Amino acid sequence: MNLRLKLKLLTFILLSIPVPAIAAEKENLNSIVLSGGRSMAQNGCESPWAKVGTHTSECSDSAPMYRVAYNYKFTPTWHLEISGGDLGRPNVDGTYLGGPSTWEMKIDGWTIAAIGNIAIGNSFSLFGKVGAVRAHFREHFGVITGGVAYYGSTYNGVPTIDEDRTGLTYGAGFQIDFNKSVGLRFQYENFGKYEMYSVYKITPPESISISTASAGLVLSF
């Protein structure tokens, strides 16, 4: 068999391989995770602003949360993830100076974390994560009196909190994959402790401890 005939035969064999069979061997390295659940900002309600006026509801350390994450798979075991969104929102409603009042501490931020993944079978895996978080704390107090809105700005001469903090984050969970493109993730994450309210020149309360529990839709490509 001459060289030209061999090349023609090899070309025919390669062109005869179905495209889906080749694509099936390719592993999806990128994922987008859309998560929702509950956040807990323990001791978040210890702000002196949360204690102003008469409360018409109980101050809540817990609130709904939503986050989006990008995950890159270096190997089946080791991943890198960047995420952003809600971290917490302790809040309370009440009355002050004869009008309805509201207080909240809005906490959101970005994280970058390394993930260790352990596959159990073809569709189930356990994972743990550790990394860094950049959290933004933004406090708000408002009251409506005589139809006019007023907003708290200082307490003991100190402006309401609006600042960034950096900390450590860790978490764990499990993932169920329905196929190579779609899965569900369930996880717990802890975003650290932050001493925030001593700036108001009050007896320092316990630090705010932030954590979330969530479920997420995993879209891989």
C-alpha positions as a Markdown table, in Angstrom:
| # | Residue | x | y | z |
|---|---|---|---|---|
| 1 | Met | 0.0 | 0.0 | 0.0 |
| 2 | Asn | 1.6 | 3.3 | -1.1 |
| 3 | Leu | 1.8 | 6.4 | 1.0 |
| 4 | Arg | -0.9 | 8.3 | -0.9 |
| 5 | Leu | -3.4 | 5.4 | -0.3 |
| 6 | Lys | -2.5 | 5.2 | 3.4 |
| 7 | Leu | -3.1 | 9.0 | 3.8 |
| 8 | Lys | -6.5 | 8.7 | 2.1 |
| 9 | Leu | -7.5 | 5.7 | 4.3 |
| 10 | Leu | -6.4 | 7.6 | 7.5 |
| 11 | Thr | -8.4 | 10.7 | 6.4 |
| 12 | Phe | -11.5 | 8.6 | 5.7 |
| 13 | Ile | -11.3 | 6.9 | 9.2 |
| 14 | Leu | -10.9 | 10.3 | 11.0 |
| 15 | Leu | -13.8 | 11.9 | 9.1 |
| 16 | Ser | -16.0 | 8.8 | 9.9 |
| 17 | Ile | -15.7 | 9.3 | 13.7 |
| 18 | Pro | -19.0 | 10.9 | 14.9 |
| 19 | Val | -18.6 | 14.4 | 16.3 |
| 20 | Pro | -20.7 | 13.6 | 19.5 |
| 21 | Ala | -18.3 | 10.8 | 20.4 |
| 22 | Ile | -15.4 | 13.2 | 20.4 |
| 23 | Ala | -17.3 | 15.9 | 22.3 |
| 24 | Ala | -18.3 | 13.3 | 24.9 |
| 25 | Glu | -14.6 | 13.0 | 26.0 |
| 26 | Lys | -14.3 | 16.7 | 26.7 |
| 27 | Glu | -14.8 | 17.7 | 30.4 |
| 28 | Asn | -16.5 | 21.0 | 31.3 |
| 29 | Leu | -14.0 | 23.0 | 33.3 |
| 30 | Asn | -16.1 | 26.1 | 34.0 |
| 31 | Ser | -19.3 | 26.5 | 36.2 |
| 32 | Ile | -21.6 | 29.2 | 37.2 |
| 33 | Val | -23.4 | 28.7 | 40.5 |
| 34 | Leu | -26.6 | 30.6 | 41.3 |
| 35 | Ser | -27.4 | 30.2 | 45.0 |
| 36 | Gly | -30.1 | 31.3 | 47.4 |
| 37 | Gly | -30.8 | 30.6 | 51.1 |
| 38 | Arg | -30.6 | 32.2 | 54.5 |
| 39 | Ser | -27.8 | 34.3 | 56.1 |
| 40 | Met | -27.1 | 34.6 | 59.8 |
| 41 | Ala | -25.3 | 37.7 | 61.2 |
| 42 | Gln | -25.2 | 36.7 | 64.9 |
| 43 | Asn | -25.0 | 39.7 | 67.2 |
| 44 | Gly | -25.7 | 42.0 | 64.2 |
| 45 | Cys | -28.7 | 43.5 | 66.2 |
| 46 | Glu | -26.3 | 44.8 | 68.9 |
| 47 | Ser | -26.0 | 48.2 | 67.1 |
| 48 | Pro | -27.2 | 51.1 | 69.3 |
| 49 | Trp | -29.2 | 52.3 | 66.2 |
| 50 | Ala | -31.2 | 49.0 | 66.4 |
| 51 | Lys | -32.2 | 49.9 | 69.9 |
| 52 | Val | -33.6 | 53.4 | 69.1 |
| 53 | Gly | -37.3 | 53.9 | 69.4 |
| 54 | Thr | -40.0 | 51.3 | 70.1 |
| 55 | His | -39.8 | 48.1 | 68.1 |
| 56 | Thr | -42.9 | 46.9 | 66.3 |
| 57 | Ser | -41.1 | 43.6 | 65.4 |
| 58 | Glu | -38.2 | 41.6 | 66.8 |
| 59 | Cys | -34.8 | 42.5 | 65.4 |
| 60 | Ser | -33.7 | 39.6 | 63.1 |
| 61 | Asp | -30.2 | 38.4 | 62.6 |
| 62 | Ser | -31.4 | 36.2 | 59.8 |
| 63 | Ala | -32.4 | 37.2 | 56.2 |
| 64 | Pro | -32.7 | 35.8 | 52.7 |
| 65 | Met | -29.5 | 35.8 | 50.7 |
| 66 | Tyr | -28.5 | 35.4 | 47.1 |
| 67 | Arg | -25.0 | 34.8 | 45.6 |
| 68 | Val | -23.5 | 34.0 | 42.2 |
| 69 | Ala | -20.2 | 32.2 | 41.8 |
| 70 | Tyr | -17.7 | 31.3 | 39.1 |
| 71 | Asn | -15.9 | 28.0 | 39.5 |
| 72 | Tyr | -12.9 | 26.8 | 37.5 |
| 73 | Lys | -11.8 | 23.2 | 37.7 |
| 74 | Phe | -8.0 | 22.8 | 37.5 |
| 75 | Thr | -8.4 | 19.1 | 38.2 |
| 76 | Pro | -11.3 | 16.9 | 39.2 |
| 77 | Thr | -10.1 | 17.4 | 42.8 |
| 78 | Trp | -9.0 | 21.0 | 43.0 |
| 79 | His | -11.1 | 24.0 | 42.0 |
| 80 | Leu | -10.9 | 27.8 | 42.3 |
| 81 | Glu | -14.1 | 29.8 | 43.0 |
| 82 | Ile | -14.9 | 33.5 | 43.0 |
| 83 | Ser | -18.3 | 34.6 | 44.3 |
| 84 | Gly | -20.2 | 37.7 | 45.2 |
| 85 | Gly | -23.5 | 38.8 | 46.7 |
| 86 | Asp | -25.3 | 38.9 | 50.0 |
| 87 | Leu | -23.7 | 38.0 | 53.3 |
| 88 | Gly | -26.2 | 39.3 | 55.8 |
| 89 | Arg | -28.9 | 41.8 | 56.7 |
| 90 | Pro | -29.9 | 42.1 | 60.4 |
| 91 | Asn | -32.8 | 44.5 | 60.6 |
| 92 | Val | -35.8 | 45.7 | 62.7 |
| 93 | Asp | -38.9 | 47.9 | 62.2 |
| 94 | Gly | -40.3 | 50.2 | 64.9 |
| 95 | Thr | -41.5 | 53.7 | 65.8 |
| 96 | Tyr | -39.5 | 56.8 | 66.7 |
| 97 | Leu | -40.6 | 60.4 | 67.3 |
| 98 | Gly | -44.2 | 59.3 | 66.4 |
| 99 | Gly | -43.3 | 57.9 | 63.0 |
| 100 | Pro | -42.4 | 54.5 | 61.6 |
| 101 | Ser | -38.7 | 53.7 | 61.7 |
| 102 | Thr | -36.4 | 51.1 | 60.2 |
| 103 | Trp | -32.8 | 50.0 | 60.8 |
| 104 | Glu | -30.7 | 47.5 | 59.0 |
| 105 | Met | -27.0 | 46.6 | 58.5 |
| 106 | Lys | -26.6 | 45.5 | 54.9 |
| 107 | Ile | -23.6 | 43.2 | 54.5 |
| 108 | Asp | -22.4 | 42.0 | 51.1 |
| 109 | Gly | -19.1 | 41.1 | 49.6 |
| 110 | Trp | -16.7 | 39.1 | 47.4 |
| 111 | Thr | -14.8 | 35.9 | 48.1 |
| 112 | Ile | -12.1 | 33.9 | 46.5 |
| 113 | Ala | -11.6 | 30.3 | 47.7 |
| 114 | Ala | -9.8 | 27.1 | 46.9 |
| 115 | Ile | -12.1 | 24.0 | 46.8 |
| 116 | Gly | -11.1 | 20.4 | 47.5 |
| 117 | Asn | -13.6 | 18.0 | 45.8 |
| 118 | Ile | -14.1 | 14.2 | 46.5 |
| 119 | Ala | -16.2 | 12.4 | 43.9 |
| 120 | Ile | -18.4 | 9.5 | 45.2 |
| 121 | Gly | -19.7 | 7.7 | 42.1 |
| 122 | Asn | -20.5 | 9.5 | 38.9 |
| 123 | Ser | -23.0 | 12.0 | 40.1 |
| 124 | Phe | -22.3 | 12.8 | 43.8 |
| 125 | Ser | -19.4 | 14.7 | 45.4 |
| 126 | Leu | -18.4 | 16.2 | 48.7 |
| 127 | Phe | -16.4 | 19.4 | 48.9 |
| 128 | Gly | -14.7 | 21.8 | 51.4 |
| 129 | Lys | -13.5 | 25.3 | 50.7 |
| 130 | Val | -11.2 | 27.9 | 52.3 |
| 131 | Gly | -10.3 | 31.4 | 51.2 |
| 132 | Ala | -10.6 | 35.1 | 51.8 |
| 133 | Val | -13.6 | 37.5 | 51.9 |
| 134 | Arg | -13.9 | 41.2 | 51.3 |
| 135 | Ala | -17.1 | 42.3 | 53.1 |
| 136 | His | -18.8 | 45.7 | 53.0 |
| 137 | Phe | -20.9 | 46.8 | 56.0 |
| 138 | Arg | -23.4 | 49.6 | 55.4 |
| 139 | Glu | -25.7 | 50.7 | 58.2 |
| 140 | His | -29.0 | 52.6 | 57.7 |
| 141 | Phe | -31.5 | 54.2 | 60.1 |
| 142 | Gly | -34.6 | 56.1 | 58.9 |
| 143 | Val | -37.8 | 57.5 | 60.4 |
| 144 | Ile | -40.8 | 59.3 | 58.9 |
| 145 | Thr | -42.2 | 62.1 | 61.0 |
| 146 | Gly | -45.0 | 64.4 | 59.8 |
| 147 | Gly | -44.6 | 63.0 | 56.3 |
| 148 | Val | -40.9 | 64.0 | 56.2 |
| 149 | Ala | -38.1 | 61.3 | 56.1 |
| 150 | Tyr | -35.2 | 61.7 | 58.4 |
| 151 | Tyr | -32.1 | 59.5 | 58.4 |
| 152 | Gly | -29.7 | 58.8 | 61.2 |
| 153 | Ser | -26.2 | 60.0 | 60.5 |
| 154 | Thr | -24.2 | 60.1 | 63.7 |
| 155 | Tyr | -24.4 | 58.4 | 67.2 |
| 156 | Asn | -22.2 | 59.9 | 69.9 |
| 157 | Gly | -20.7 | 62.0 | 67.1 |
| 158 | Val | -19.7 | 58.9 | 65.1 |
| 159 | Pro | -21.2 | 58.5 | 61.5 |
| 160 | Thr | -23.2 | 55.4 | 60.8 |
| 161 | Ile | -21.0 | 52.5 | 59.6 |
| 162 | Asp | -20.0 | 52.3 | 56.0 |
| 163 | Glu | -16.8 | 50.4 | 55.6 |
| 164 | Asp | -15.0 | 47.4 | 54.2 |
| 165 | Arg | -13.4 | 44.5 | 56.2 |
| 166 | Thr | -11.3 | 41.6 | 55.1 |
| 167 | Gly | -11.5 | 38.1 | 56.7 |
| 168 | Leu | -11.2 | 34.4 | 56.2 |
| 169 | Thr | -14.0 | 32.2 | 54.8 |
| 170 | Tyr | -14.5 | 28.4 | 54.9 |
| 171 | Gly | -17.3 | 26.1 | 54.0 |
| 172 | Ala | -18.4 | 22.6 | 53.1 |
| 173 | Gly | -21.2 | 20.9 | 51.2 |
| 174 | Phe | -22.2 | 18.4 | 48.6 |
| 175 | Gln | -23.2 | 18.4 | 45.0 |
| 176 | Ile | -25.5 | 16.2 | 42.9 |
| 177 | Asp | -24.8 | 16.2 | 39.1 |
| 178 | Phe | -27.7 | 15.3 | 36.8 |
| 179 | Asn | -25.4 | 15.4 | 33.8 |
| 180 | Lys | -22.2 | 17.1 | 32.7 |
| 181 | Ser | -24.0 | 20.4 | 32.4 |
| 182 | Val | -26.5 | 20.7 | 35.3 |
| 183 | Gly | -26.3 | 20.0 | 39.0 |
| 184 | Leu | -27.4 | 21.1 | 42.4 |
| 185 | Arg | -25.2 | 22.2 | 45.3 |
| 186 | Phe | -26.0 | 22.4 | 49.0 |
| 187 | Gln | -23.5 | 24.2 | 51.2 |
| 188 | Tyr | -22.7 | 25.9 | 54.5 |
| 189 | Glu | -20.3 | 28.9 | 54.5 |
| 190 | Asn | -18.7 | 30.9 | 57.4 |
| 191 | Phe | -17.4 | 34.4 | 56.6 |
| 192 | Gly | -15.7 | 35.2 | 59.9 |
| 193 | Lys | -16.2 | 37.5 | 62.9 |
| 194 | Tyr | -16.1 | 41.3 | 62.9 |
| 195 | Glu | -16.1 | 43.8 | 65.8 |
| 196 | Met | -18.1 | 46.7 | 64.4 |
| 197 | Tyr | -20.0 | 48.6 | 67.1 |
| 198 | Ser | -17.3 | 49.7 | 69.6 |
| 199 | Val | -16.7 | 52.7 | 67.3 |
| 200 | Tyr | -19.9 | 54.2 | 68.8 |
| 201 | Lys | -18.1 | 54.5 | 72.2 |
| 202 | Ile | -20.3 | 52.0 | 73.9 |
| 203 | Thr | -19.4 | 48.9 | 75.8 |
| 204 | Pro | -18.1 | 46.6 | 73.0 |
| 205 | Pro | -20.7 | 44.0 | 72.2 |
| 206 | Glu | -19.9 | 40.5 | 70.8 |
| 207 | Ser | -18.4 | 40.5 | 67.3 |
| 208 | Ile | -20.8 | 39.9 | 64.4 |
| 209 | Ser | -20.4 | 36.3 | 63.2 |
| 210 | Ile | -21.5 | 35.8 | 59.6 |
| 211 | Ser | -22.6 | 32.5 | 58.0 |
| 212 | Thr | -25.0 | 31.2 | 55.3 |
| 213 | Ala | -26.8 | 28.0 | 54.3 |
| 214 | Ser | -27.8 | 27.8 | 50.7 |
| 215 | Ala | -28.8 | 25.7 | 47.7 |
| 216 | Gly | -27.5 | 26.4 | 44.3 |
| 217 | Leu | -28.1 | 25.6 | 40.6 |
| 218 | Val | -24.8 | 24.6 | 39.0 |
| 219 | Leu | -24.4 | 25.3 | 35.2 |
| 220 | Ser | -21.2 | 23.8 | 33.7 |
| 221 | Phe | -19.7 | 24.6 | 30.3 |
